[in-house]
Amino acid sequence: MNAWLSEQAAMHAWAIATAAVVSSGCALVGTLLVVRRMSLLGDAISHAVLPGIVVAVLAGGRPGGMLVLVAAVVTALLTVWLTQALKSRAGLAEDAAAGVVFTTLFAAGVVLVTAAAARIDLDPSCVLHGILELVPFDTVRLGGFEVPRAFVTAAAVFGLLLAAAILTWKEQLATAFDPAAARAAGIPVGLVTTGLLAATALATVASFEAVGAILVVAMLVVPAATAELLVHRLPWMALVAVIVAVFAACAGYLAAWWFNTSAAGMMAVVLGLEYFAAAVLAPSDGVLSRAVARLWLAWRVTCEDCLAAVWRSEELAADGRAEAPTAVSLWQSVAFRWLAASGQLVGAQGAWRLSTRGRVEAETVVRSHRLWEAWLGRHTELPLDHLHPPAEWIEHHLGATVRKRIEAEVGVQESDPHGRSIPPERK
């Protein structure tokens, strides 16, 4: 009984290891595809290599063998050439051309698989979603151990892809972000792109037996897209994409075993859940962080408006003028109480007064507002009564450096176009 359990655990471990290595290779290549906005072409290649694989198997190759890998790369390059030919000669948009080519080639591959099903070891259903659960049964002997053939192939391809990425990283980086400058620097942009597409074909073929032609698209795109939300440097993006892919492979396989469903399908579902979580929780680009940032900006603007309103009220009182009472919203009322609790406002005889700290903050806001009005009054033809709204918005975003630049441009002024004094810059 214990031996049987141990054998079962070893089989599951090999399947998970194969899925992890397969997804790692796809994530590494997919990172470069995503940053170059070539995800659709990766999708096209992952489907279009099917007829090449079938022809290679009919010629005596076996899935994952060298003949199949070469045939897949040739078919991938043919896909790119046909896409570019339709774009340049038929006038199709690149996405439409890629859609025409990959659907046609993929359909041709499915027809070939179906027609030759009796003569080759390719099942049409396995072509679509892979046979990850059966991978541990097809083994080769390495160092005295029986190792799944798919794992050996995937590990070799991943090692090759990793070595190629390290050796050509600078060229890939330059080509991804500024191809014109890379070309001017003497980098063979076309050759680098061709190498990336060949690497995509290799990653696709290595993944074929495990996850199939359709789900490999998720492996190519989703980990990199998830990493792009979380980090903003390409080396870290590649690393995070691999981690995301490996986690999805492990968690997806275990979930598929628990729910008795397709392992490759569940891995793709986990990838989708990871992307959704990143889209919501990403520290800078996530939905939650953006909502918090907008809420914080609204709160900061309200607090600064309240301080500026008290400063202007004191300014009018000093000039012997009374300010007309204005309605205060609930949000502003909360802001006033927060400013009082934080020591920026002081309540006195039913009215608010600025503390020393609050006066510094208020004068900064008012100074930004009136300097901007002075700049607009000099450089635009807006009427005086139209200067306030844009200054009301920009006053919350002018830093000390920008204020000094504006002051240098408009000259030292003691008042804005309305004749109101501009507070001096606090040291």
SEKOLLO-213075 format. One record per residue (C-alpha): residue in one letter; residue number from 1; x, y, z. Coordinates in steps of 0.05 Angstrom, whole numbers. Example, Ala and Ser with C-alpha at 12.3 -4.5 7.8 and 13.67 -1.06 7.14 Angstrom:
! residues 2
{residu A	num 1	c1 246	c2 -90	c3 156};
{residu S	num 2	c1 273	c2 -21	c3 143};
This chain:
! residues 427
{residu M	num 1	c1 0	c2 0	c3 0};
{residu N	num 2	c1 56	c2 48	c3 19};
{residu A	num 3	c1 93	c2 31	c3 -45};
{residu W	num 4	c1 31	c2 45	c3 -86};
{residu L	num 5	c1 21	c2 112	c3 -52};
{residu S	num 6	c1 94	c2 129	c3 -62};
{residu E	num 7	c1 89	c2 112	c3 -136};
{residu Q	num 8	c1 26	c2 154	c3 -143};
{residu A	num 9	c1 60	c2 213	c3 -109};
{residu A	num 10	c1 120	c2 207	c3 -154};
{residu M	num 11	c1 75	c2 207	c3 -216};
{residu H	num 12	c1 39	c2 270	c3 -193};
{residu A	num 13	c1 106	c2 302	c3 -175};
{residu W	num 14	c1 133	c2 289	c3 -245};
{residu A	num 15	c1 70	c2 317	c3 -277};
{residu I	num 16	c1 74	c2 380	c3 -234};
{residu A	num 17	c1 149	c2 387	c3 -249};
{residu T	num 18	c1 135	c2 381	c3 -324};
{residu A	num 19	c1 79	c2 432	c3 -320};
{residu A	num 20	c1 125	c2 480	c3 -281};
{residu V	num 21	c1 182	c2 475	c3 -331};
{residu V	num 22	c1 135	c2 482	c3 -391};
{residu S	num 23	c1 101	c2 543	c3 -362};
{residu S	num 24	c1 168	c2 574	c3 -343};
{residu G	num 25	c1 192	c2 571	c3 -415};
{residu C	num 26	c1 127	c2 601	c3 -441};
{residu A	num 27	c1 129	c2 656	c3 -388};
{residu L	num 28	c1 201	c2 675	c3 -405};
{residu V	num 29	c1 186	c2 681	c3 -480};
{residu G	num 30	c1 118	c2 712	c3 -466};
{residu T	num 31	c1 150	c2 769	c3 -426};
{residu L	num 32	c1 186	c2 794	c3 -488};
{residu L	num 33	c1 123	c2 783	c3 -531};
{residu V	num 34	c1 80	c2 824	c3 -483};
{residu V	num 35	c1 128	c2 883	c3 -477};
{residu R	num 36	c1 136	c2 885	c3 -553};
{residu R	num 37	c1 60	c2 882	c3 -561};
{residu M	num 38	c1 67	c2 818	c3 -602};
{residu S	num 39	c1 20	c2 774	c3 -561};
{residu L	num 40	c1 -26	c2 762	c3 -620};
{residu L	num 41	c1 32	c2 737	c3 -662};
{residu G	num 42	c1 51	c2 690	c3 -605};
{residu D	num 43	c1 -21	c2 665	c3 -606};
{residu A	num 44	c1 -16	c2 656	c3 -682};
{residu I	num 45	c1 49	c2 617	c3 -677};
{residu S	num 46	c1 23	c2 572	c3 -621};
{residu H	num 47	c1 -35	c2 550	c3 -667};
{residu A	num 48	c1 -1	c2 553	c3 -734};
{residu V	num 49	c1 55	c2 505	c3 -717};
{residu L	num 50	c1 5	c2 447	c3 -715};
{residu P	num 51	c1 10	c2 427	c3 -789};
{residu G	num 52	c1 86	c2 428	c3 -784};
{residu I	num 53	c1 83	c2 382	c3 -724};
{residu V	num 54	c1 36	c2 334	c3 -759};
{residu V	num 55	c1 79	c2 332	c3 -822};
{residu A	num 56	c1 141	c2 319	c3 -780};
{residu V	num 57	c1 106	c2 262	c3 -743};
{residu L	num 58	c1 83	c2 232	c3 -809};
{residu A	num 59	c1 155	c2 235	c3 -832};
{residu G	num 60	c1 177	c2 193	c3 -773};
{residu G	num 61	c1 188	c2 243	c3 -718};
{residu R	num 62	c1 159	c2 237	c3 -649};
{residu P	num 63	c1 126	c2 293	c3 -607};
{residu G	num 64	c1 182	c2 331	c3 -572};
{residu G	num 65	c1 235	c2 303	c3 -618};
{residu M	num 66	c1 286	c2 343	c3 -658};
{residu L	num 67	c1 250	c2 335	c3 -725};
{residu V	num 68	c1 185	c2 361	c3 -694};
{residu L	num 69	c1 222	c2 421	c3 -663};
{residu V	num 70	c1 254	c2 439	c3 -730};
{residu A	num 71	c1 187	c2 432	c3 -767};
{residu A	num 72	c1 153	c2 476	c3 -715};
{residu V	num 73	c1 205	c2 531	c3 -722};
{residu V	num 74	c1 200	c2 529	c3 -798};
{residu T	num 75	c1 124	c2 533	c3 -794};
{residu A	num 76	c1 129	c2 591	c3 -745};
{residu L	num 77	c1 173	c2 630	c3 -792};
{residu L	num 78	c1 126	c2 613	c3 -849};
{residu T	num 79	c1 69	c2 641	c3 -807};
{residu V	num 80	c1 106	c2 707	c3 -797};
{residu W	num 81	c1 125	c2 711	c3 -871};
{residu L	num 82	c1 53	c2 699	c3 -893};
{residu T	num 83	c1 27	c2 750	c3 -843};
{residu Q	num 84	c1 75	c2 803	c3 -868};
{residu A	num 85	c1 59	c2 785	c3 -940};
{residu L	num 86	c1 -16	c2 794	c3 -929};
{residu K	num 87	c1 -2	c2 860	c3 -893};
{residu S	num 88	c1 43	c2 889	c3 -947};
{residu R	num 89	c1 12	c2 860	c3 -1010};
{residu A	num 90	c1 -62	c2 851	c3 -993};
{residu G	num 91	c1 -67	c2 914	c3 -950};
{residu L	num 92	c1 -93	c2 877	c3 -888};
{residu A	num 93	c1 -81	c2 903	c3 -819};
{residu E	num 94	c1 -29	c2 863	c3 -781};
{residu D	num 95	c1 -79	c2 834	c3 -731};
{residu A	num 96	c1 -127	c2 814	c3 -787};
{residu A	num 97	c1 -70	c2 783	c3 -828};
{residu A	num 98	c1 -46	c2 743	c3 -767};
{residu G	num 99	c1 -118	c2 721	c3 -754};
{residu V	num 100	c1 -126	c2 696	c3 -826};
{residu V	num 101	c1 -59	c2 659	c3 -826};
{residu F	num 102	c1 -62	c2 625	c3 -759};
{residu T	num 103	c1 -135	c2 603	c3 -764};
{residu T	num 104	c1 -123	c2 574	c3 -833};
{residu L	num 105	c1 -59	c2 537	c3 -814};
{residu F	num 106	c1 -89	c2 513	c3 -748};
{residu A	num 107	c1 -151	c2 487	c3 -785};
{residu A	num 108	c1 -106	c2 453	c3 -835};
{residu G	num 109	c1 -68	c2 420	c3 -778};
{residu V	num 110	c1 -132	c2 395	c3 -746};
{residu V	num 111	c1 -154	c2 366	c3 -813};
{residu L	num 112	c1 -87	c2 331	c3 -821};
{residu V	num 113	c1 -90	c2 303	c3 -750};
{residu T	num 114	c1 -160	c2 277	c3 -761};
{residu A	num 115	c1 -144	c2 247	c3 -829};
{residu A	num 116	c1 -80	c2 214	c3 -806};
{residu A	num 117	c1 -104	c2 193	c3 -737};
{residu A	num 118	c1 -96	c2 119	c3 -753};
{residu R	num 119	c1 -23	c2 127	c3 -774};
{residu I	num 120	c1 5	c2 176	c3 -723};
{residu D	num 121	c1 8	c2 181	c3 -648};
{residu L	num 122	c1 -31	c2 246	c3 -643};
{residu D	num 123	c1 -101	c2 250	c3 -615};
{residu P	num 124	c1 -142	c2 311	c3 -639};
{residu S	num 125	c1 -169	c2 322	c3 -568};
{residu C	num 126	c1 -99	c2 320	c3 -539};
{residu V	num 127	c1 -76	c2 370	c3 -591};
{residu L	num 128	c1 -126	c2 419	c3 -562};
{residu H	num 129	c1 -116	c2 410	c3 -487};
{residu G	num 130	c1 -56	c2 365	c3 -478};
{residu I	num 131	c1 -45	c2 301	c3 -438};
{residu L	num 132	c1 -8	c2 326	c3 -376};
{residu E	num 133	c1 -38	c2 271	c3 -333};
{residu L	num 134	c1 -7	c2 217	c3 -377};
{residu V	num 135	c1 62	c2 249	c3 -383};
{residu P	num 136	c1 94	c2 206	c3 -327};
{residu F	num 137	c1 79	c2 142	c3 -366};
{residu D	num 138	c1 124	c2 159	c3 -425};
{residu T	num 139	c1 195	c2 157	c3 -396};
{residu V	num 140	c1 268	c2 153	c3 -415};
{residu R	num 141	c1 324	c2 127	c3 -372};
{residu L	num 142	c1 373	c2 181	c3 -347};
{residu G	num 143	c1 426	c2 167	c3 -295};
{residu G	num 144	c1 391	c2 104	c3 -272};
{residu F	num 145	c1 324	c2 138	c3 -263};
{residu E	num 146	c1 261	c2 136	c3 -306};
{residu V	num 147	c1 246	c2 208	c3 -325};
{residu P	num 148	c1 185	c2 231	c3 -365};
{residu R	num 149	c1 205	c2 246	c3 -437};
{residu A	num 150	c1 162	c2 309	c3 -438};
{residu F	num 151	c1 200	c2 335	c3 -376};
{residu V	num 152	c1 267	c2 323	c3 -409};
{residu T	num 153	c1 246	c2 359	c3 -472};
{residu A	num 154	c1 214	c2 417	c3 -434};
{residu A	num 155	c1 275	c2 424	c3 -388};
{residu A	num 156	c1 323	c2 424	c3 -447};
{residu V	num 157	c1 282	c2 476	c3 -484};
{residu F	num 158	c1 276	c2 519	c3 -422};
{residu G	num 159	c1 351	c2 516	c3 -411};
{residu L	num 160	c1 363	c2 535	c3 -484};
{residu L	num 161	c1 313	c2 593	c3 -479};
{residu L	num 162	c1 343	c2 618	c3 -414};
{residu A	num 163	c1 414	c2 616	c3 -443};
{residu A	num 164	c1 390	c2 652	c3 -507};
{residu A	num 165	c1 355	c2 705	c3 -465};
{residu I	num 166	c1 417	c2 718	c3 -423};
{residu L	num 167	c1 463	c2 722	c3 -484};
{residu T	num 168	c1 417	c2 768	c3 -524};
{residu W	num 169	c1 386	c2 807	c3 -466};
{residu K	num 170	c1 415	c2 875	c3 -485};
{residu E	num 171	c1 393	c2 866	c3 -557};
{residu Q	num 172	c1 323	c2 843	c3 -536};
{residu L	num 173	c1 318	c2 902	c3 -488};
{residu A	num 174	c1 338	c2 954	c3 -540};
{residu T	num 175	c1 293	c2 923	c3 -594};
{residu A	num 176	c1 233	c2 919	c3 -547};
{residu F	num 177	c1 233	c2 992	c3 -525};
{residu D	num 178	c1 266	c2 1031	c3 -581};
{residu P	num 179	c1 275	c2 991	c3 -646};
{residu A	num 180	c1 294	c2 1053	c3 -686};
{residu A	num 181	c1 351	c2 1070	c3 -638};
{residu A	num 182	c1 371	c2 997	c3 -636};
{residu R	num 183	c1 374	c2 995	c3 -712};
{residu A	num 184	c1 415	c2 1059	c3 -712};
{residu A	num 185	c1 463	c2 1028	c3 -662};
{residu G	num 186	c1 476	c2 970	c3 -709};
{residu I	num 187	c1 432	c2 918	c3 -675};
{residu P	num 188	c1 401	c2 870	c3 -726};
{residu V	num 189	c1 329	c2 883	c3 -705};
{residu G	num 190	c1 300	c2 835	c3 -756};
{residu L	num 191	c1 346	c2 779	c3 -734};
{residu V	num 192	c1 329	c2 791	c3 -661};
{residu T	num 193	c1 255	c2 789	c3 -676};
{residu T	num 194	c1 263	c2 726	c3 -717};
{residu G	num 195	c1 300	c2 694	c3 -659};
{residu L	num 196	c1 244	c2 713	c3 -611};
{residu L	num 197	c1 193	c2 682	c3 -657};
{residu A	num 198	c1 235	c2 619	c3 -664};
{residu A	num 199	c1 239	c2 617	c3 -587};
{residu T	num 200	c1 164	c2 623	c3 -585};
{residu A	num 201	c1 157	c2 563	c3 -631};
{residu L	num 202	c1 205	c2 522	c3 -587};
{residu A	num 203	c1 167	c2 540	c3 -524};
{residu T	num 204	c1 102	c2 523	c3 -558};
{residu V	num 205	c1 124	c2 455	c3 -583};
{residu A	num 206	c1 155	c2 437	c3 -515};
{residu S	num 207	c1 87	c2 454	c3 -484};
{residu F	num 208	c1 45	c2 419	c3 -537};
{residu E	num 209	c1 44	c2 350	c3 -505};
{residu A	num 210	c1 29	c2 377	c3 -435};
{residu V	num 211	c1 -22	c2 433	c3 -446};
{residu G	num 212	c1 -42	c2 431	c3 -520};
{residu A	num 213	c1 -46	c2 484	c3 -573};
{residu I	num 214	c1 -102	c2 526	c3 -544};
{residu L	num 215	c1 -81	c2 531	c3 -471};
{residu V	num 216	c1 -9	c2 546	c3 -488};
{residu V	num 217	c1 -33	c2 616	c3 -507};
{residu A	num 218	c1 -51	c2 628	c3 -434};
{residu M	num 219	c1 18	c2 605	c3 -414};
{residu L	num 220	c1 50	c2 653	c3 -463};
{residu V	num 221	c1 9	c2 715	c3 -447};
{residu V	num 222	c1 -23	c2 714	c3 -378};
{residu P	num 223	c1 39	c2 706	c3 -333};
{residu A	num 224	c1 74	c2 763	c3 -369};
{residu A	num 225	c1 12	c2 807	c3 -368};
{residu T	num 226	c1 5	c2 793	c3 -293};
{residu A	num 227	c1 78	c2 810	c3 -280};
{residu E	num 228	c1 71	c2 875	c3 -320};
{residu L	num 229	c1 19	c2 898	c3 -270};
{residu L	num 230	c1 64	c2 883	c3 -211};
{residu V	num 231	c1 133	c2 907	c3 -232};
{residu H	num 232	c1 159	c2 957	c3 -282};
{residu R	num 233	c1 230	c2 933	c3 -298};
{residu L	num 234	c1 238	c2 880	c3 -351};
{residu P	num 235	c1 286	c2 833	c3 -313};
{residu W	num 236	c1 240	c2 833	c3 -253};
{residu M	num 237	c1 180	c2 825	c3 -299};
{residu A	num 238	c1 211	c2 762	c3 -329};
{residu L	num 239	c1 225	c2 733	c3 -260};
{residu V	num 240	c1 156	c2 749	c3 -233};
{residu A	num 241	c1 124	c2 720	c3 -296};
{residu V	num 242	c1 161	c2 654	c3 -284};
{residu I	num 243	c1 140	c2 653	c3 -211};
{residu V	num 244	c1 68	c2 666	c3 -230};
{residu A	num 245	c1 70	c2 612	c3 -283};
{residu V	num 246	c1 101	c2 560	c3 -236};
{residu F	num 247	c1 51	c2 575	c3 -181};
{residu A	num 248	c1 -7	c2 567	c3 -231};
{residu A	num 249	c1 22	c2 502	c3 -255};
{residu C	num 250	c1 27	c2 472	c3 -185};
{residu A	num 251	c1 -38	c2 500	c3 -159};
{residu G	num 252	c1 -76	c2 484	c3 -223};
{residu Y	num 253	c1 -53	c2 412	c3 -225};
{residu L	num 254	c1 -70	c2 400	c3 -152};
{residu A	num 255	c1 -138	c2 433	c3 -162};
{residu A	num 256	c1 -151	c2 391	c3 -224};
{residu W	num 257	c1 -134	c2 328	c3 -185};
{residu W	num 258	c1 -180	c2 349	c3 -128};
{residu F	num 259	c1 -238	c2 366	c3 -174};
{residu N	num 260	c1 -224	c2 310	c3 -224};
{residu T	num 261	c1 -220	c2 356	c3 -285};
{residu S	num 262	c1 -171	c2 377	c3 -339};
{residu A	num 263	c1 -102	c2 396	c3 -310};
{residu A	num 264	c1 -84	c2 443	c3 -366};
{residu G	num 265	c1 -152	c2 476	c3 -364};
{residu M	num 266	c1 -147	c2 486	c3 -289};
{residu M	num 267	c1 -77	c2 515	c3 -296};
{residu A	num 268	c1 -105	c2 567	c3 -345};
{residu V	num 269	c1 -161	c2 582	c3 -296};
{residu V	num 270	c1 -111	c2 594	c3 -240};
{residu L	num 271	c1 -72	c2 640	c3 -286};
{residu G	num 272	c1 -135	c2 680	c3 -299};
{residu L	num 273	c1 -148	c2 685	c3 -224};
{residu E	num 274	c1 -76	c2 709	c3 -213};
{residu Y	num 275	c1 -85	c2 762	c3 -266};
{residu F	num 276	c1 -151	c2 784	c3 -235};
{residu A	num 277	c1 -118	c2 789	c3 -166};
{residu A	num 278	c1 -60	c2 829	c3 -195};
{residu A	num 279	c1 -108	c2 875	c3 -232};
{residu V	num 280	c1 -143	c2 890	c3 -166};
{residu L	num 281	c1 -85	c2 890	c3 -117};
{residu A	num 282	c1 -24	c2 914	c3 -157};
{residu P	num 283	c1 12	c2 967	c3 -116};
{residu S	num 284	c1 12	c2 1021	c3 -169};
{residu D	num 285	c1 -32	c2 998	c3 -227};
{residu G	num 286	c1 -85	c2 959	c3 -190};
{residu V	num 287	c1 -158	c2 979	c3 -186};
{residu L	num 288	c1 -154	c2 984	c3 -111};
{residu S	num 289	c1 -91	c2 1025	c3 -109};
{residu R	num 290	c1 -118	c2 1073	c3 -162};
{residu A	num 291	c1 -183	c2 1080	c3 -123};
{residu V	num 292	c1 -144	c2 1094	c3 -59};
{residu A	num 293	c1 -100	c2 1144	c3 -96};
{residu R	num 294	c1 -161	c2 1181	c3 -123};
{residu L	num 295	c1 -193	c2 1181	c3 -55};
{residu W	num 296	c1 -129	c2 1207	c3 -23};
{residu L	num 297	c1 -123	c2 1262	c3 -76};
{residu A	num 298	c1 -195	c2 1283	c3 -64};
{residu W	num 299	c1 -182	c2 1285	c3 11};
{residu R	num 300	c1 -118	c2 1325	c3 4};
{residu V	num 301	c1 -151	c2 1375	c3 -43};
{residu T	num 302	c1 -209	c2 1383	c3 5};
{residu C	num 303	c1 -162	c2 1395	c3 64};
{residu E	num 304	c1 -121	c2 1445	c3 25};
{residu D	num 305	c1 -184	c2 1481	c3 1};
{residu C	num 306	c1 -207	c2 1486	c3 73};
{residu L	num 307	c1 -141	c2 1515	c3 96};
{residu A	num 308	c1 -141	c2 1565	c3 38};
{residu A	num 309	c1 -213	c2 1585	c3 53};
{residu V	num 310	c1 -194	c2 1601	c3 125};
{residu W	num 311	c1 -133	c2 1640	c3 102};
{residu R	num 312	c1 -175	c2 1681	c3 54};
{residu S	num 313	c1 -227	c2 1693	c3 109};
{residu E	num 314	c1 -172	c2 1720	c3 154};
{residu E	num 315	c1 -145	c2 1762	c3 97};
{residu L	num 316	c1 -214	c2 1794	c3 87};
{residu A	num 317	c1 -222	c2 1806	c3 161};
{residu A	num 318	c1 -154	c2 1840	c3 164};
{residu D	num 319	c1 -177	c2 1887	c3 108};
{residu G	num 320	c1 -241	c2 1903	c3 146};
{residu R	num 321	c1 -285	c2 1863	c3 99};
{residu A	num 322	c1 -333	c2 1808	c3 118};
{residu E	num 323	c1 -338	c2 1744	c3 79};
{residu A	num 324	c1 -407	c2 1719	c3 58};
{residu P	num 325	c1 -424	c2 1654	c3 94};
{residu T	num 326	c1 -419	c2 1592	c3 50};
{residu A	num 327	c1 -450	c2 1524	c3 58};
{residu V	num 328	c1 -402	c2 1470	c3 82};
{residu S	num 329	c1 -411	c2 1399	c3 56};
{residu L	num 330	c1 -406	c2 1338	c3 101};
{residu W	num 331	c1 -339	c2 1320	c3 68};
{residu Q	num 332	c1 -313	c2 1390	c3 83};
{residu S	num 333	c1 -340	c2 1387	c3 154};
{residu V	num 334	c1 -301	c2 1323	c3 166};
{residu A	num 335	c1 -239	c2 1356	c3 136};
{residu F	num 336	c1 -245	c2 1416	c3 182};
{residu R	num 337	c1 -250	c2 1371	c3 242};
{residu W	num 338	c1 -190	c2 1330	c3 219};
{residu L	num 339	c1 -149	c2 1394	c3 208};
{residu A	num 340	c1 -167	c2 1416	c3 278};
{residu A	num 341	c1 -148	c2 1348	c3 308};
{residu S	num 342	c1 -81	c2 1349	c3 271};
{residu G	num 343	c1 -65	c2 1419	c3 298};
{residu Q	num 344	c1 -72	c2 1459	c3 233};
{residu L	num 345	c1 -136	c2 1495	c3 254};
{residu V	num 346	c1 -159	c2 1524	c3 320};
{residu G	num 347	c1 -231	c2 1538	c3 338};
{residu A	num 348	c1 -243	c2 1608	c3 365};
{residu Q	num 349	c1 -311	c2 1641	c3 379};
{residu G	num 350	c1 -349	c2 1596	c3 332};
{residu A	num 351	c1 -299	c2 1604	c3 275};
{residu W	num 352	c1 -236	c2 1571	c3 251};
{residu R	num 353	c1 -167	c2 1603	c3 256};
{residu L	num 354	c1 -102	c2 1579	c3 227};
{residu S	num 355	c1 -47	c2 1552	c3 272};
{residu T	num 356	c1 26	c2 1567	c3 255};
{residu R	num 357	c1 32	c2 1501	c3 219};
{residu G	num 358	c1 -34	c2 1509	c3 183};
{residu R	num 359	c1 -16	c2 1580	c3 161};
{residu V	num 360	c1 47	c2 1553	c3 126};
{residu E	num 361	c1 5	c2 1501	c3 88};
{residu A	num 362	c1 -49	c2 1551	c3 71};
{residu E	num 363	c1 -1	c2 1604	c3 45};
{residu T	num 364	c1 32	c2 1551	c3 0};
{residu V	num 365	c1 -35	c2 1535	c3 -32};
{residu V	num 366	c1 -56	c2 1608	c3 -39};
{residu R	num 367	c1 12	c2 1627	c3 -67};
{residu S	num 368	c1 8	c2 1572	c3 -119};
{residu H	num 369	c1 -61	c2 1595	c3 -139};
{residu R	num 370	c1 -44	c2 1668	c3 -146};
{residu L	num 371	c1 22	c2 1656	c3 -181};
{residu W	num 372	c1 -13	c2 1614	c3 -232};
{residu E	num 373	c1 -66	c2 1667	c3 -242};
{residu A	num 374	c1 -9	c2 1717	c3 -253};
{residu W	num 375	c1 22	c2 1671	c3 -305};
{residu L	num 376	c1 -44	c2 1660	c3 -341};
{residu G	num 377	c1 -59	c2 1735	c3 -339};
{residu R	num 378	c1 7	c2 1749	c3 -374};
{residu H	num 379	c1 8	c2 1692	c3 -426};
{residu T	num 380	c1 -66	c2 1682	c3 -443};
{residu E	num 381	c1 -123	c2 1726	c3 -465};
{residu L	num 382	c1 -171	c2 1700	c3 -413};
{residu P	num 383	c1 -216	c2 1751	c3 -379};
{residu L	num 384	c1 -203	c2 1762	c3 -305};
{residu D	num 385	c1 -264	c2 1723	c3 -284};
{residu H	num 386	c1 -238	c2 1663	c3 -323};
{residu L	num 387	c1 -171	c2 1658	c3 -288};
{residu H	num 388	c1 -197	c2 1629	c3 -224};
{residu P	num 389	c1 -223	c2 1560	c3 -246};
{residu P	num 390	c1 -157	c2 1534	c3 -278};
{residu A	num 391	c1 -117	c2 1563	c3 -220};
{residu E	num 392	c1 -165	c2 1529	c3 -171};
{residu W	num 393	c1 -146	c2 1462	c3 -202};
{residu I	num 394	c1 -72	c2 1472	c3 -211};
{residu E	num 395	c1 -58	c2 1501	c3 -143};
{residu H	num 396	c1 -57	c2 1431	c3 -113};
{residu H	num 397	c1 -4	c2 1405	c3 -160};
{residu L	num 398	c1 49	c2 1460	c3 -163};
{residu G	num 399	c1 113	c2 1443	c3 -125};
{residu A	num 400	c1 165	c2 1492	c3 -100};
{residu T	num 401	c1 208	c2 1483	c3 -163};
{residu V	num 402	c1 151	c2 1500	c3 -210};
{residu R	num 403	c1 130	c2 1559	c3 -168};
{residu K	num 404	c1 200	c2 1587	c3 -172};
{residu R	num 405	c1 201	c2 1578	c3 -247};
{residu I	num 406	c1 134	c2 1615	c3 -253};
{residu E	num 407	c1 159	c2 1671	c3 -208};
{residu A	num 408	c1 223	c2 1677	c3 -250};
{residu E	num 409	c1 181	c2 1682	c3 -313};
{residu V	num 410	c1 129	c2 1732	c3 -289};
{residu G	num 411	c1 178	c2 1771	c3 -246};
{residu V	num 412	c1 172	c2 1785	c3 -172};
{residu Q	num 413	c1 100	c2 1806	c3 -162};
{residu E	num 414	c1 66	c2 1824	c3 -97};
{residu S	num 415	c1 -5	c2 1816	c3 -125};
{residu D	num 416	c1 -44	c2 1774	c3 -175};
{residu P	num 417	c1 -85	c2 1803	c3 -233};
{residu H	num 418	c1 -143	c2 1815	c3 -185};
{residu G	num 419	c1 -99	c2 1859	c3 -140};
{residu R	num 420	c1 -96	c2 1809	c3 -83};
{residu S	num 421	c1 -30	c2 1800	c3 -48};
{residu I	num 422	c1 13	c2 1738	c3 -63};
{residu P	num 423	c1 40	c2 1706	c3 1};
{residu P	num 424	c1 116	c2 1701	c3 2};
{residu E	num 425	c1 152	c2 1634	c3 -5};
{residu R	num 426	c1 166	c2 1606	c3 64};
{residu K	num 427	c1 238	c2 1586	c3 76};
